[in-house]
Structure formats: structure tokens, C-alpha cells
Amino acid sequence: MRGLSLLVLTELIILGGLASAQAQDSIKIGILTELSGPLGTLGMAERDGFLLYLKKSGGKLGGLSVETVIEDTGNDPATALAKARKLLDSDKIDVLLGPMSSASAAAIKALVSSRGLPCLVQATVDEVSDNKSMFRTTFPASADSYLQGYLAGTAGFKQATAIAPNFNAGQDAVAWFEKGFEATGGKVVQELLP
């Protein structure tokens, strides 16, 4: 379902008169995703799903022939930023799909936003989109984390230790879990962010 949303949004951007495509008969789409590292399997599925859809639609979106340029972030924000610069400056892409990692999306936000490049990210933290040219196509993790805390509190738990990985998505998850837990009178007594 997430993939379908991505494709629908991509077509809406293209059909909506993509400024940089300027009456061309083709469009260049950059796919910047995690093809290696811990999110590599998900990134490969994202890439392959988009390419399969493109193949089934005759290599066109919104009537425009599509050329793709694919880059791997390696699940590293610095690499994501370097690859985003390459896609924009050297490859001259018209639309950017990805990345999926919240940390990588946060790393490219200023660059992509400053250029007004249409960008669809799959990262789950709210802060990764500017809602002008950079949009998140997935669920917000904040709602899930809040609900997890809230449900734990309504189940009768009064104290909790919140554990999450120490990057922006994990930090967000802890903050929202805590808000949900405290809404029921619970207290997070320890945060562990390995």
C-alpha cells in the first residue's frame, strides 16, 4: 500500500506540471534509498517495486518517458547528502524518491528544500518533510509511539523504561511514548538510547 501511495504521489507531481520538466517529453527520477546496511532489504524492495511499476506502465508516468538514476545511501546520513548532491548537480534529476531512513532524510532536507525539488521520502518522523516540495509518504511514527505508551498506561503500568536506537526516529519514538504514557498517569523512569 505504501508503494502505491508513492506512485500515486509521483504521478500527481508529474501531472501537476513539474516546473523543472518544462514541457519535456521525459523526466529524470532519482531513487536515493538504502540498498545496503540494516535497511538494505527494504530499500531494494522499494527500488524494485518502483521499477516494476514503471516497466508495467511502459516506462512512462503521466505520459512522460522516465529515466531513473539509482543511488545507495548505505544507511548513512553523510553518504545520503553526498549522493543527493550528485543526483541534483550532476545527474540533474527532476524528482527524488527516498530515502527511507529518517536520519538520511533529515540530512538532505535543507538541500532538497532549498532547491524546491519534488521529493517523496518514506521516513517516519514528522520533521523530515517541509510540506512544500518534500513530503513523507508513510505513517507518522509519533502516533504509533504515543499509542504504545498510552496503552501501556491504560493496562495499569505505572513506570516504564523506554528503549530505542539513538538516532532521530528512536529519539522521536521515546518522546512520543513518554507523552502517551504520562497521559495515563505513568512515568518513564529511564530512557536507554543505545
KAVENHU-V132260 format. One record per residue. N is the residue number from 0. RES is the residue in one small letter. PHI is phi as a letter, one per 20 degrees, with the letter a starting at -180 (NA if undefined). PSI is psi in degrees with one decimal (NA if undefined). D_FIRST is the distance of its C-alpha to the first C-alpha in whole Angstrom. Layout:
N_RES_PHI_PSI_D_FIRST, N_RES_PHI_PSI_D_FIRST
This chain:
0_m_NA_-39.3_0, 1_r_f_-39.9_4, 2_g_f_-39.9_5, 3_l_f_-41.6_5, 4_s_g_-42.1_6, 5_l_f_-44.7_9, 6_l_f_-41.0_10, 7_v_f_-45.4_11, 8_l_f_-39.4_12, 9_t_f_-45.7_14, 10_e_f_-37.3_15, 11_l_f_-40.4_17, 12_i_f_-44.9_18, 13_i_f_-47.7_20, 14_l_f_-24.6_21, 15_g_f_6.0_22, 16_g_n_56.1_25, 17_l_g_115.9_24, 18_a_g_-42.2_28, 19_s_f_-14.5_28, 20_a_f_-22.6_27, 21_q_k_71.9_31, 22_a_l_27.3_31, 23_q_e_168.6_30, 24_d_d_6.6_29, 25_s_b_164.6_26, 26_i_b_146.1_24, 27_k_d_120.7_24, 28_i_d_125.5_21, 29_g_e_132.5_21, 30_i_d_108.8_19, 31_l_d_104.0_20, 32_t_b_175.6_18, 33_e_e_101.5_19, 34_l_e_-9.5_20, 35_s_c_172.5_23, 36_g_n_-169.9_24, 37_p_f_-26.7_22, 38_l_d_9.8_19, 39_g_g_-43.1_19, 40_t_f_-42.5_17, 41_l_f_-40.5_14, 42_g_f_-40.4_15, 43_m_f_-39.2_16, 44_a_f_-40.9_13, 45_e_f_-50.5_12, 46_r_f_-49.9_15, 47_d_f_-37.5_15, 48_g_f_-43.6_11, 49_f_f_-44.7_12, 50_l_f_-35.9_16, 51_l_f_-45.0_15, 52_y_f_-43.4_13, 53_l_f_-43.2_16, 54_k_f_-44.2_18, 55_k_f_-22.4_17, 56_s_e_20.4_18, 57_g_m_22.9_21, 58_g_m_17.8_21, 59_k_c_149.2_21, 60_l_c_129.1_18, 61_g_l_29.3_20, 62_g_n_-1.0_23, 63_l_d_136.5_24, 64_s_f_140.5_24, 65_v_d_129.9_22, 66_e_d_135.1_24, 67_t_d_145.5_22, 68_v_c_125.0_24, 69_i_d_132.2_22, 70_e_c_146.7_23, 71_d_d_126.5_23, 72_t_f_-19.1_23, 73_g_m_15.3_25, 74_n_l_35.7_23, 75_d_c_121.2_26, 76_p_g_-39.2_26, 77_a_f_-40.9_30, 78_t_f_-41.8_28, 79_a_g_-42.9_25, 80_l_f_-43.9_28, 81_a_f_-42.8_30, 82_k_f_-35.5_27, 83_a_f_-42.6_26, 84_r_g_-43.1_29, 85_k_f_-46.9_30, 86_l_f_-40.3_27, 87_l_f_-47.3_28, 88_d_e_-43.3_32, 89_s_e_-46.0_32, 90_d_e_-17.0_29, 91_k_l_50.8_29, 92_i_f_158.2_25, 93_d_d_-28.1_24, 94_v_b_144.3_21, 95_l_d_128.3_19, 96_l_d_124.7_16, 97_g_o_176.3_16, 98_p_e_-178.8_17, 99_m_e_-33.8_15, 100_s_f_131.0_18, 101_s_f_-38.6_20, 102_a_f_-40.9_23, 103_s_f_-40.4_23, 104_a_f_-41.3_21, 105_a_f_-35.7_24, 106_a_f_-31.5_26, 107_i_e_-6.3_25, 108_k_g_-50.8_25, 109_a_f_-43.3_28, 110_l_f_-52.5_28, 111_v_f_-44.5_25, 112_s_f_-39.5_26, 113_s_f_-23.2_30, 114_r_e_-8.7_29, 115_g_m_22.1_27, 116_l_f_127.3_24, 117_p_g_126.4_21, 118_c_b_129.6_19, 119_l_d_114.3_15, 120_v_d_153.5_15, 121_q_d_6.9_12, 122_a_f_153.2_15, 123_t_d_-2.4_15, 124_v_e_143.3_19, 125_d_f_-32.1_20, 126_e_f_-7.6_22, 127_v_e_-10.2_21, 128_s_d_152.4_20, 129_d_d_-6.6_23, 130_n_l_25.7_21, 131_k_d_-55.1_23, 132_s_c_-16.8_22, 133_m_d_117.5_20, 134_f_c_144.0_17, 135_r_e_133.9_14, 136_t_d_9.5_10, 137_t_d_177.8_10, 138_f_f_152.9_11, 139_p_e_125.6_15, 140_a_f_-22.4_17, 141_s_g_-41.0_20, 142_a_f_-44.0_19, 143_d_f_-44.3_18, 144_s_f_-41.8_21, 145_y_g_-47.0_23, 146_l_f_-39.8_22, 147_q_g_-44.4_23, 148_g_f_-43.5_26, 149_y_f_-45.0_27, 150_l_f_-37.9_26, 151_a_f_-40.9_28, 152_g_f_-42.7_31, 153_t_f_-18.3_31, 154_a_f_-4.6_31, 155_g_o_-2.5_35, 156_f_f_137.8_34, 157_k_d_-24.7_37, 158_q_c_148.7_36, 159_a_b_153.2_33, 160_t_d_124.0_33, 161_a_e_127.0_30, 162_i_c_128.9_29, 163_a_b_158.4_26, 164_p_f_147.8_26, 165_n_e_72.5_29, 166_f_b_176.7_26, 167_n_g_-36.9_25, 168_a_f_-41.3_22, 169_g_f_-41.9_24, 170_q_f_-41.7_26, 171_d_f_-43.6_24, 172_a_f_-43.4_23, 173_v_f_-45.5_27, 174_a_f_-44.0_28, 175_w_f_-35.2_25, 176_f_g_-45.8_26, 177_e_f_-42.5_29, 178_k_f_-44.5_29, 179_g_f_-40.6_27, 180_f_f_-43.4_30, 181_e_f_-26.7_33, 182_a_f_-19.3_32, 183_t_d_7.3_33, 184_g_n_2.7_36, 185_g_e_167.7_35, 186_k_c_129.0_36, 187_v_e_114.5_34, 188_v_e_-14.9_37, 189_q_b_140.5_36, 190_e_d_126.3_33, 191_l_d_118.3_33, 192_l_c_77.2_31, 193_p_f_NA_32
